[in-house]
Amino acid sequence: MYYNLYTKKEFSGKNLEKLQSTNLQGGFCTFYQARKMGATVIKGSKAVCKLSRMVQDGKETEFRSYPVFHESQLERKENN
């Protein structure tokens, strides 16, 4: 299963194909999504792939790509 750790939604389409090619399963998120969850990306980690998303800005529609990290590349902060 391939899903976004932050939104809990499953990936589909071309993004799913890109994630399947990484041979990793489980949760993925962007750098900023990890920060919002209180986690950090382990220093030196490289994004496993870049996912695309269609964004509509006014009248223009464009594709934007986002580098994503696998859940094994994250360090979750402990609450004291």
Number of C-alpha atoms within 10 A of each C-alpha: 11 19 18 18 19 15 9 12 11 14 18 12 7 12 15 15 12 17 24 13 10 11 8 15 13 14 20 28 22 20 17 14 18 21 15 11 12 13 18 17 21 13 9 7 11 13 17 18 17 15 19 15 12 10 11 10 8 6 5 7 10 11 10 11 12 14 15 22 24 24 19 12 18 19 14 15 11 7 5 3
